[in-house]
Amino acid sequence: MNTNSLIEGRKADSARRGQRVIKAINAARRDGTVINVSGIARQAGVDRAFLYRHKDLLA
């Protein structure tokens, strides 16, 4: 297996998880739900550390 393919796979996985986070944030806004790290992470199916590593999503 090529190192580049591993890196690309990881990037693709991160992008998919990022999209799930954005969908969870949009749903919370639409529903008037309180937005916090734990709740969004739970809804998106990611761990809180994922959000803390991606400052753009955390903002």
mmCIF file as Biopython writes it, N, C-alpha, C and O atoms, coordinates in Angstrom:
data_model
#
loop_
_atom_site.group_PDB
_atom_site.id
_atom_site.type_symbol
_atom_site.label_atom_id
_atom_site.label_alt_id
_atom_site.label_comp_id
_atom_site.label_asym_id
_atom_site.label_entity_id
_atom_site.label_seq_id
_atom_site.pdbx_PDB_ins_code
_atom_site.Cartn_x
_atom_site.Cartn_y
_atom_site.Cartn_z
_atom_site.occupancy
_atom_site.B_iso_or_equiv
_atom_site.auth_seq_id
_atom_site.auth_asym_id
_atom_site.pdbx_PDB_model_num
ATOM 1   N N  . MET A ? 1  ? 0.845   -1.184 0.000  1.0 0.0 1  A 1 
ATOM 2   C CA . MET A ? 1  ? 0.000   0.000  0.000  1.0 0.0 1  A 1 
ATOM 3   C C  . MET A ? 1  ? 0.883   1.237  0.000  1.0 0.0 1  A 1 
ATOM 4   O O  . MET A ? 1  ? 1.925   1.269  0.654  1.0 0.0 1  A 1 
ATOM 5   N N  . ASN A ? 2  ? 0.476   2.211  -0.708 1.0 0.0 2  A 1 
ATOM 6   C CA . ASN A ? 2  ? 1.201   3.451  -0.896 1.0 0.0 2  A 1 
ATOM 7   C C  . ASN A ? 2  ? 0.894   4.426  0.233  1.0 0.0 2  A 1 
ATOM 8   O O  . ASN A ? 2  ? -0.252  4.531  0.670  1.0 0.0 2  A 1 
ATOM 9   N N  . THR A ? 3  ? 1.907   5.134  0.705  1.0 0.0 3  A 1 
ATOM 10  C CA . THR A ? 3  ? 1.718   6.129  1.764  1.0 0.0 3  A 1 
ATOM 11  C C  . THR A ? 3  ? 0.758   7.223  1.319  1.0 0.0 3  A 1 
ATOM 12  O O  . THR A ? 3  ? -0.048  7.703  2.115  1.0 0.0 3  A 1 
ATOM 13  N N  . ASN A ? 4  ? 0.838   7.617  0.064  1.0 0.0 4  A 1 
ATOM 14  C CA . ASN A ? 4  ? -0.055  8.659  -0.441 1.0 0.0 4  A 1 
ATOM 15  C C  . ASN A ? 4  ? -1.514  8.234  -0.376 1.0 0.0 4  A 1 
ATOM 16  O O  . ASN A ? 4  ? -2.384  9.049  -0.072 1.0 0.0 4  A 1 
ATOM 17  N N  . SER A ? 5  ? -1.787  6.978  -0.655 1.0 0.0 5  A 1 
ATOM 18  C CA . SER A ? 5  ? -3.171  6.512  -0.600 1.0 0.0 5  A 1 
ATOM 19  C C  . SER A ? 5  ? -3.680  6.496  0.839  1.0 0.0 5  A 1 
ATOM 20  O O  . SER A ? 5  ? -4.861  6.745  1.083  1.0 0.0 5  A 1 
ATOM 21  N N  . LEU A ? 6  ? -2.799  6.206  1.786  1.0 0.0 6  A 1 
ATOM 22  C CA . LEU A ? 6  ? -3.194  6.266  3.200  1.0 0.0 6  A 1 
ATOM 23  C C  . LEU A ? 6  ? -3.529  7.695  3.620  1.0 0.0 6  A 1 
ATOM 24  O O  . LEU A ? 6  ? -4.508  7.937  4.325  1.0 0.0 6  A 1 
ATOM 25  N N  . ILE A ? 7  ? -2.712  8.617  3.181  1.0 0.0 7  A 1 
ATOM 26  C CA . ILE A ? 7  ? -2.947  10.031 3.508  1.0 0.0 7  A 1 
ATOM 27  C C  . ILE A ? 7  ? -4.249  10.509 2.879  1.0 0.0 7  A 1 
ATOM 28  O O  . ILE A ? 7  ? -5.045  11.187 3.529  1.0 0.0 7  A 1 
ATOM 29  N N  . GLU A ? 8  ? -4.464  10.159 1.623  1.0 0.0 8  A 1 
ATOM 30  C CA . GLU A ? 8  ? -5.698  10.566 0.939  1.0 0.0 8  A 1 
ATOM 31  C C  . GLU A ? 8  ? -6.930  9.958  1.602  1.0 0.0 8  A 1 
ATOM 32  O O  . GLU A ? 8  ? -7.963  10.617 1.723  1.0 0.0 8  A 1 
ATOM 33  N N  . GLY A ? 9  ? -6.822  8.703  2.032  1.0 0.0 9  A 1 
ATOM 34  C CA . GLY A ? 9  ? -7.932  8.061  2.730  1.0 0.0 9  A 1 
ATOM 35  C C  . GLY A ? 9  ? -8.253  8.759  4.037  1.0 0.0 9  A 1 
ATOM 36  O O  . GLY A ? 9  ? -9.421  8.941  4.383  1.0 0.0 9  A 1 
ATOM 37  N N  . ARG A ? 10 ? -7.228  9.145  4.755  1.0 0.0 10 A 1 
ATOM 38  C CA . ARG A ? 10 ? -7.426  9.857  6.024  1.0 0.0 10 A 1 
ATOM 39  C C  . ARG A ? 10 ? -8.075  11.218 5.792  1.0 0.0 10 A 1 
ATOM 40  O O  . ARG A ? 10 ? -8.965  11.624 6.539  1.0 0.0 10 A 1 
ATOM 41  N N  . LYS A ? 11 ? -7.630  11.916 4.761  1.0 0.0 11 A 1 
ATOM 42  C CA . LYS A ? 11 ? -8.222  13.213 4.427  1.0 0.0 11 A 1 
ATOM 43  C C  . LYS A ? 11 ? -9.694  13.056 4.053  1.0 0.0 11 A 1 
ATOM 44  O O  . LYS A ? 11 ? -10.533 13.861 4.458  1.0 0.0 11 A 1 
ATOM 45  N N  . ALA A ? 12 ? -9.999  12.024 3.286  1.0 0.0 12 A 1 
ATOM 46  C CA . ALA A ? 12 ? -11.389 11.797 2.878  1.0 0.0 12 A 1 
ATOM 47  C C  . ALA A ? 12 ? -12.261 11.482 4.090  1.0 0.0 12 A 1 
ATOM 48  O O  . ALA A ? 12 ? -13.390 11.963 4.182  1.0 0.0 12 A 1 
ATOM 49  N N  . ASP A ? 13 ? -11.748 10.683 5.015  1.0 0.0 13 A 1 
ATOM 50  C CA . ASP A ? 13 ? -12.492 10.354 6.226  1.0 0.0 13 A 1 
ATOM 51  C C  . ASP A ? 13 ? -12.737 11.607 7.064  1.0 0.0 13 A 1 
ATOM 52  O O  . ASP A ? 13 ? -13.833 11.811 7.585  1.0 0.0 13 A 1 
ATOM 53  N N  . SER A ? 14 ? -11.721 12.428 7.185  1.0 0.0 14 A 1 
ATOM 54  C CA . SER A ? 14 ? -11.853 13.669 7.945  1.0 0.0 14 A 1 
ATOM 55  C C  . SER A ? 14 ? -12.884 14.596 7.302  1.0 0.0 14 A 1 
ATOM 56  O O  . SER A ? 14 ? -13.657 15.249 8.002  1.0 0.0 14 A 1 
ATOM 57  N N  . ALA A ? 15 ? -12.892 14.650 5.978  1.0 0.0 15 A 1 
ATOM 58  C CA . ALA A ? 15 ? -13.862 15.493 5.271  1.0 0.0 15 A 1 
ATOM 59  C C  . ALA A ? 15 ? -15.287 14.984 5.496  1.0 0.0 15 A 1 
ATOM 60  O O  . ALA A ? 15 ? -16.207 15.778 5.692  1.0 0.0 15 A 1 
ATOM 61  N N  . ARG A ? 16 ? -15.470 13.652 5.468  1.0 0.0 16 A 1 
ATOM 62  C CA . ARG A ? 16 ? -16.808 13.086 5.717  1.0 0.0 16 A 1 
ATOM 63  C C  . ARG A ? 16 ? -17.274 13.409 7.134  1.0 0.0 16 A 1 
ATOM 64  O O  . ARG A ? 16 ? -18.430 13.777 7.344  1.0 0.0 16 A 1 
ATOM 65  N N  . ARG A ? 17 ? -16.378 13.270 8.096  1.0 0.0 17 A 1 
ATOM 66  C CA . ARG A ? 17 ? -16.761 13.586 9.480  1.0 0.0 17 A 1 
ATOM 67  C C  . ARG A ? 17 ? -17.047 15.077 9.627  1.0 0.0 17 A 1 
ATOM 68  O O  . ARG A ? 17 ? -17.956 15.466 10.361 1.0 0.0 17 A 1 
ATOM 69  N N  . GLY A ? 18 ? -16.276 15.912 8.934  1.0 0.0 18 A 1 
ATOM 70  C CA . GLY A ? 18 ? -16.522 17.354 8.975  1.0 0.0 18 A 1 
ATOM 71  C C  . GLY A ? 18 ? -17.896 17.700 8.430  1.0 0.0 18 A 1 
ATOM 72  O O  . GLY A ? 18 ? -18.578 18.571 8.971  1.0 0.0 18 A 1 
ATOM 73  N N  . GLN A ? 19 ? -18.305 17.030 7.371  1.0 0.0 19 A 1 
ATOM 74  C CA . GLN A ? 19 ? -19.634 17.264 6.799  1.0 0.0 19 A 1 
ATOM 75  C C  . GLN A ? 19 ? -20.734 16.853 7.778  1.0 0.0 19 A 1 
ATOM 76  O O  . GLN A ? 19 ? -21.764 17.521 7.874  1.0 0.0 19 A 1 
ATOM 77  N N  . ARG A ? 20 ? -20.517 15.756 8.502  1.0 0.0 20 A 1 
ATOM 78  C CA . ARG A ? 20 ? -21.507 15.335 9.501  1.0 0.0 20 A 1 
ATOM 79  C C  . ARG A ? 20 ? -21.616 16.358 10.620 1.0 0.0 20 A 1 
ATOM 80  O O  . ARG A ? 20 ? -22.706 16.599 11.139 1.0 0.0 20 A 1 
ATOM 81  N N  . VAL A ? 21 ? -20.489 16.963 10.996 1.0 0.0 21 A 1 
ATOM 82  C CA . VAL A ? 21 ? -20.506 18.003 12.030 1.0 0.0 21 A 1 
ATOM 83  C C  . VAL A ? 21 ? -21.290 19.210 11.535 1.0 0.0 21 A 1 
ATOM 84  O O  . VAL A ? 21 ? -22.116 19.752 12.270 1.0 0.0 21 A 1 
ATOM 85  N N  . ILE A ? 22 ? -21.049 19.631 10.323 1.0 0.0 22 A 1 
ATOM 86  C CA . ILE A ? 22 ? -21.760 20.789 9.759  1.0 0.0 22 A 1 
ATOM 87  C C  . ILE A ? 22 ? -23.259 20.512 9.701  1.0 0.0 22 A 1 
ATOM 88  O O  . ILE A ? 22 ? -24.062 21.389 10.021 1.0 0.0 22 A 1 
ATOM 89  N N  . LYS A ? 23 ? -23.643 19.305 9.297  1.0 0.0 23 A 1 
ATOM 90  C CA . LYS A ? 23 ? -25.062 18.952 9.265  1.0 0.0 23 A 1 
ATOM 91  C C  . LYS A ? 23 ? -25.662 18.998 10.667 1.0 0.0 23 A 1 
ATOM 92  O O  . LYS A ? 23 ? -26.789 19.462 10.839 1.0 0.0 23 A 1 
ATOM 93  N N  . ALA A ? 24 ? -24.929 18.525 11.667 1.0 0.0 24 A 1 
ATOM 94  C CA . ALA A ? 24 ? -25.419 18.533 13.047 1.0 0.0 24 A 1 
ATOM 95  C C  . ALA A ? 24 ? -25.575 19.967 13.558 1.0 0.0 24 A 1 
ATOM 96  O O  . ALA A ? 24 ? -26.544 20.278 14.250 1.0 0.0 24 A 1 
ATOM 97  N N  . ILE A ? 25 ? -24.633 20.832 13.222 1.0 0.0 25 A 1 
ATOM 98  C CA . ILE A ? 25 ? -24.718 22.240 13.637 1.0 0.0 25 A 1 
ATOM 99  C C  . ILE A ? 25 ? -25.920 22.905 12.972 1.0 0.0 25 A 1 
ATOM 100 O O  . ILE A ? 25 ? -26.676 23.615 13.636 1.0 0.0 25 A 1 
ATOM 101 N N  . ASN A ? 26 ? -26.103 22.688 11.686 1.0 0.0 26 A 1 
ATOM 102 C CA . ASN A ? 26 ? -27.237 23.272 10.968 1.0 0.0 26 A 1 
ATOM 103 C C  . ASN A ? 26 ? -28.570 22.786 11.538 1.0 0.0 26 A 1 
ATOM 104 O O  . ASN A ? 26 ? -29.512 23.567 11.673 1.0 0.0 26 A 1 
ATOM 105 N N  . ALA A ? 27 ? -28.647 21.507 11.868 1.0 0.0 27 A 1 
ATOM 106 C CA . ALA A ? 27 ? -29.875 20.962 12.448 1.0 0.0 27 A 1 
ATOM 107 C C  . ALA A ? 27 ? -30.143 21.583 13.818 1.0 0.0 27 A 1 
ATOM 108 O O  . ALA A ? 27 ? -31.288 21.894 14.146 1.0 0.0 27 A 1 
ATOM 109 N N  . ALA A ? 28 ? -29.099 21.764 14.613 1.0 0.0 28 A 1 
ATOM 110 C CA . ALA A ? 28 ? -29.269 22.371 15.938 1.0 0.0 28 A 1 
ATOM 111 C C  . ALA A ? 28 ? -29.739 23.811 15.815 1.0 0.0 28 A 1 
ATOM 112 O O  . ALA A ? 28 ? -30.598 24.253 16.579 1.0 0.0 28 A 1 
ATOM 113 N N  . ARG A ? 29 ? -29.184 24.543 14.864 1.0 0.0 29 A 1 
ATOM 114 C CA . ARG A ? 29 ? -29.625 25.930 14.641 1.0 0.0 29 A 1 
ATOM 115 C C  . ARG A ? 29 ? -31.096 25.970 14.220 1.0 0.0 29 A 1 
ATOM 116 O O  . ARG A ? 29 ? -31.885 26.769 14.724 1.0 0.0 29 A 1 
ATOM 117 N N  . ARG A ? 30 ? -31.435 25.094 13.293 1.0 0.0 30 A 1 
ATOM 118 C CA . ARG A ? 30 ? -32.800 25.055 12.766 1.0 0.0 30 A 1 
ATOM 119 C C  . ARG A ? 30 ? -33.798 24.699 13.868 1.0 0.0 30 A 1 
ATOM 120 O O  . ARG A ? 30 ? -34.886 25.270 13.940 1.0 0.0 30 A 1 
ATOM 121 N N  . ASP A ? 31 ? -33.415 23.745 14.727 1.0 0.0 31 A 1 
ATOM 122 C CA . ASP A ? 31 ? -34.316 23.286 15.785 1.0 0.0 31 A 1 
ATOM 123 C C  . ASP A ? 31 ? -34.283 24.142 17.040 1.0 0.0 31 A 1 
ATOM 124 O O  . ASP A ? 31 ? -35.107 23.969 17.938 1.0 0.0 31 A 1 
ATOM 125 N N  . GLY A ? 32 ? -33.325 25.071 17.103 1.0 0.0 32 A 1 
ATOM 126 C CA . GLY A ? 32 ? -33.204 25.908 18.291 1.0 0.0 32 A 1 
ATOM 127 C C  . GLY A ? 32 ? -32.547 25.201 19.461 1.0 0.0 32 A 1 
ATOM 128 O O  . GLY A ? 32 ? -32.684 25.623 20.609 1.0 0.0 32 A 1 
ATOM 129 N N  . THR A ? 33 ? -31.835 24.129 19.169 1.0 0.0 33 A 1 
ATOM 130 C CA . THR A ? 33 ? -31.139 23.357 20.194 1.0 0.0 33 A 1 
ATOM 131 C C  . THR A ? 33 ? -29.883 24.099 20.622 1.0 0.0 33 A 1 
ATOM 132 O O  . THR A ? 33 ? -29.236 24.764 19.812 1.0 0.0 33 A 1 
ATOM 133 N N  . VAL A ? 34 ? -29.543 23.981 21.901 1.0 0.0 34 A 1 
ATOM 134 C CA . VAL A ? 34 ? -28.311 24.576 22.397 1.0 0.0 34 A 1 
ATOM 135 C C  . VAL A ? 34 ? -27.135 23.889 21.711 1.0 0.0 34 A 1 
ATOM 136 O O  . VAL A ? 34 ? -27.077 22.663 21.610 1.0 0.0 34 A 1 
ATOM 137 N N  . ILE A ? 35 ? -26.207 24.708 21.246 1.0 0.0 35 A 1 
ATOM 138 C CA . ILE A ? 35 ? -25.046 24.167 20.541 1.0 0.0 35 A 1 
ATOM 139 C C  . ILE A ? 35 ? -23.868 24.136 21.496 1.0 0.0 35 A 1 
ATOM 140 O O  . ILE A ? 35 ? -23.425 25.172 21.991 1.0 0.0 35 A 1 
ATOM 141 N N  . ASN A ? 36 ? -23.360 22.924 21.750 1.0 0.0 36 A 1 
ATOM 142 C CA . ASN A ? 36 ? -22.135 22.767 22.521 1.0 0.0 36 A 1 
ATOM 143 C C  . ASN A ? 36 ? -21.329 21.619 21.929 1.0 0.0 36 A 1 
ATOM 144 O O  . ASN A ? 36 ? -21.843 20.833 21.133 1.0 0.0 36 A 1 
ATOM 145 N N  . VAL A ? 37 ? -20.078 21.531 22.316 1.0 0.0 37 A 1 
ATOM 146 C CA . VAL A ? 37 ? -19.171 20.555 21.717 1.0 0.0 37 A 1 
ATOM 147 C C  . VAL A ? 37 ? -19.677 19.131 21.913 1.0 0.0 37 A 1 
ATOM 148 O O  . VAL A ? 37 ? -19.706 18.345 20.966 1.0 0.0 37 A 1 
ATOM 149 N N  . SER A ? 38 ? -20.071 18.798 23.124 1.0 0.0 38 A 1 
ATOM 150 C CA . SER A ? 38 ? -20.505 17.424 23.402 1.0 0.0 38 A 1 
ATOM 151 C C  . SER A ? 38 ? -21.737 17.045 22.591 1.0 0.0 38 A 1 
ATOM 152 O O  . SER A ? 38 ? -21.791 15.957 22.017 1.0 0.0 38 A 1 
ATOM 153 N N  . GLY A ? 39 ? -22.719 17.928 22.539 1.0 0.0 39 A 1 
ATOM 154 C CA . GLY A ? 39 ? -23.950 17.634 21.815 1.0 0.0 39 A 1 
ATOM 155 C C  . GLY A ? 39 ? -23.729 17.491 20.322 1.0 0.0 39 A 1 
ATOM 156 O O  . GLY A ? 39 ? -24.271 16.582 19.695 1.0 0.0 39 A 1 
ATOM 157 N N  . ILE A ? 40 ? -22.940 18.379 19.753 1.0 0.0 40 A 1 
ATOM 158 C CA . ILE A ? 40 ? -22.677 18.311 18.317 1.0 0.0 40 A 1 
ATOM 159 C C  . ILE A ? 40 ? -21.866 17.064 17.990 1.0 0.0 40 A 1 
ATOM 160 O O  . ILE A ? 40 ? -22.147 16.384 17.004 1.0 0.0 40 A 1 
ATOM 161 N N  . ALA A ? 41 ? -20.869 16.761 18.804 1.0 0.0 41 A 1 
ATOM 162 C CA . ALA A ? 41 ? -20.070 15.563 18.579 1.0 0.0 41 A 1 
ATOM 163 C C  . ALA A ? 41 ? -20.944 14.315 18.638 1.0 0.0 41 A 1 
ATOM 164 O O  . ALA A ? 41 ? -20.805 13.414 17.810 1.0 0.0 41 A 1 
ATOM 165 N N  . ARG A ? 42 ? -21.834 14.266 19.607 1.0 0.0 42 A 1 
ATOM 166 C CA . ARG A ? 42 ? -22.732 13.113 19.745 1.0 0.0 42 A 1 
ATOM 167 C C  . ARG A ? 42 ? -23.624 12.985 18.520 1.0 0.0 42 A 1 
ATOM 168 O O  . ARG A ? 42 ? -23.767 11.892 17.973 1.0 0.0 42 A 1 
ATOM 169 N N  . GLN A ? 43 ? -24.223 14.083 18.083 1.0 0.0 43 A 1 
ATOM 170 C CA . GLN A ? 43 ? -25.120 14.059 16.924 1.0 0.0 43 A 1 
ATOM 171 C C  . GLN A ? 43 ? -24.385 13.665 15.646 1.0 0.0 43 A 1 
ATOM 172 O O  . GLN A ? 43 ? -24.934 12.963 14.797 1.0 0.0 43 A 1 
ATOM 173 N N  . ALA A ? 44 ? -23.146 14.121 15.517 1.0 0.0 44 A 1 
ATOM 174 C CA . ALA A ? 44 ? -22.374 13.864 14.297 1.0 0.0 44 A 1 
ATOM 175 C C  . ALA A ? 44 ? -21.683 12.508 14.327 1.0 0.0 44 A 1 
ATOM 176 O O  . ALA A ? 44 ? -21.205 12.034 13.297 1.0 0.0 44 A 1 
ATOM 177 N N  . GLY A ? 45 ? -21.627 11.887 15.488 1.0 0.0 45 A 1 
ATOM 178 C CA . GLY A ? 45 ? -20.958 10.596 15.590 1.0 0.0 45 A 1 
ATOM 179 C C  . GLY A ? 45 ? -19.443 10.696 15.550 1.0 0.0 45 A 1 
ATOM 180 O O  . GLY A ? 45 ? -18.762 9.802  15.046 1.0 0.0 45 A 1 
ATOM 181 N N  . VAL A ? 46 ? -18.923 11.794 16.088 1.0 0.0 46 A 1 
ATOM 182 C CA . VAL A ? 46 ? -17.473 11.980 16.166 1.0 0.0 46 A 1 
ATOM 183 C C  . VAL A ? 46 ? -17.104 12.208 17.629 1.0 0.0 46 A 1 
ATOM 184 O O  . VAL A ? 46 ? -17.969 12.495 18.456 1.0 0.0 46 A 1 
ATOM 185 N N  . ASP A ? 47 ? -15.821 12.080 17.941 1.0 0.0 47 A 1 
ATOM 186 C CA . ASP A ? 47 ? -15.407 12.373 19.302 1.0 0.0 47 A 1 
ATOM 187 C C  . ASP A ? 47 ? -15.129 13.865 19.445 1.0 0.0 47 A 1 
ATOM 188 O O  . ASP A ? 47 ? -14.872 14.561 18.463 1.0 0.0 47 A 1 
ATOM 189 N N  . ARG A ? 48 ? -15.183 14.336 20.674 1.0 0.0 48 A 1 
ATOM 190 C CA . ARG A ? 48 ? -14.970 15.765 20.917 1.0 0.0 48 A 1 
ATOM 191 C C  . ARG A ? 48 ? -13.593 16.215 20.462 1.0 0.0 48 A 1 
ATOM 192 O O  . ARG A ? 48 ? -13.425 17.351 20.017 1.0 0.0 48 A 1 
ATOM 193 N N  . ALA A ? 49 ? -12.605 15.334 20.568 1.0 0.0 49 A 1 
ATOM 194 C CA . ALA A ? 49 ? -11.248 15.684 20.146 1.0 0.0 49 A 1 
ATOM 195 C C  . ALA A ? 49 ? -11.209 16.061 18.661 1.0 0.0 49 A 1 
ATOM 196 O O  . ALA A ? 49 ? -10.415 16.909 18.255 1.0 0.0 49 A 1 
ATOM 197 N N  . PHE A ? 50 ? -12.063 15.432 17.858 1.0 0.0 50 A 1 
ATOM 198 C CA . PHE A ? 50 ? -12.124 15.788 16.438 1.0 0.0 50 A 1 
ATOM 199 C C  . PHE A ? 50 ? -12.467 17.264 16.284 1.0 0.0 50 A 1 
ATOM 200 O O  . PHE A ? 50 ? -11.869 17.962 15.466 1.0 0.0 50 A 1 
ATOM 201 N N  . LEU A ? 51 ? -13.418 17.734 17.060 1.0 0.0 51 A 1 
ATOM 202 C CA . LEU A ? 51 ? -13.804 19.145 16.971 1.0 0.0 51 A 1 
ATOM 203 C C  . LEU A ? 51 ? -12.682 20.052 17.464 1.0 0.0 51 A 1 
ATOM 204 O O  . LEU A ? 51 ? -12.431 21.102 16.873 1.0 0.0 51 A 1 
ATOM 205 N N  . TYR A ? 52 ? -12.010 19.660 18.532 1.0 0.0 52 A 1 
ATOM 206 C CA . TYR A ? 52 ? -10.920 20.487 19.051 1.0 0.0 52 A 1 
ATOM 207 C C  . TYR A ? 52 ? -9.724  20.518 18.106 1.0 0.0 52 A 1 
ATOM 208 O O  . TYR A ? 52 ? -8.974  21.494 18.098 1.0 0.0 52 A 1 
ATOM 209 N N  . ARG A ? 53 ? -9.533  19.471 17.312 1.0 0.0 53 A 1 
ATOM 210 C CA . ARG A ? 53 ? -8.443  19.462 16.330 1.0 0.0 53 A 1 
ATOM 211 C C  . ARG A ? 53 ? -8.777  20.291 15.090 1.0 0.0 53 A 1 
ATOM 212 O O  . ARG A ? 53 ? -7.879  20.710 14.360 1.0 0.0 53 A 1 
ATOM 213 N N  . HIS A ? 54 ? -10.072 20.527 14.856 1.0 0.0 54 A 1 
ATOM 214 C CA . HIS A ? 54 ? -10.506 21.282 13.676 1.0 0.0 54 A 1 
ATOM 215 C C  . HIS A ? 54 ? -11.123 22.601 14.141 1.0 0.0 54 A 1 
ATOM 216 O O  . HIS A ? 54 ? -12.335 22.716 14.323 1.0 0.0 54 A 1 
ATOM 217 N N  . LYS A ? 55 ? -10.262 23.575 14.324 1.0 0.0 55 A 1 
ATOM 218 C CA . LYS A ? 55 ? -10.696 24.870 14.863 1.0 0.0 55 A 1 
ATOM 219 C C  . LYS A ? 55 ? -11.767 25.536 14.003 1.0 0.0 55 A 1 
ATOM 220 O O  . LYS A ? 55 ? -12.607 26.273 14.519 1.0 0.0 55 A 1 
ATOM 221 N N  . ASP A ? 56 ? -11.741 25.278 12.691 1.0 0.0 56 A 1 
ATOM 222 C CA . ASP A ? 56 ? -12.758 25.862 11.818 1.0 0.0 56 A 1 
ATOM 223 C C  . ASP A ? 56 ? -14.148 25.345 12.170 1.0 0.0 56 A 1 
ATOM 224 O O  . ASP A ? 56 ? -15.118 26.100 12.109 1.0 0.0 56 A 1 
ATOM 225 N N  . LEU A ? 57 ? -14.258 24.074 12.534 1.0 0.0 57 A 1 
ATOM 226 C CA . LEU A ? 57 ? -15.550 23.516 12.931 1.0 0.0 57 A 1 
ATOM 227 C C  . LEU A ? 57 ? -15.928 23.956 14.339 1.0 0.0 57 A 1 
ATOM 228 O O  . LEU A ? 57 ? -17.104 24.160 14.643 1.0 0.0 57 A 1 
ATOM 229 N N  . LEU A ? 58 ? -14.936 24.098 15.179 1.0 0.0 58 A 1 
ATOM 230 C CA . LEU A ? 58 ? -15.177 24.507 16.561 1.0 0.0 58 A 1 
ATOM 231 C C  . LEU A ? 58 ? -15.713 25.937 16.625 1.0 0.0 58 A 1 
ATOM 232 O O  . LEU A ? 58 ? -16.520 26.267 17.494 1.0 0.0 58 A 1 
ATOM 233 N N  . ALA A ? 59 ? -15.266 26.765 15.712 1.0 0.0 59 A 1 
ATOM 234 C CA . ALA A ? 59 ? -15.708 28.159 15.690 1.0 0.0 59 A 1 
ATOM 235 C C  . ALA A ? 59 ? -17.195 28.212 15.389 1.0 0.0 59 A 1 
ATOM 236 O O  . ALA A ? 59 ? -17.773 29.297 15.324 1.0 0.0 59 A 1 
#
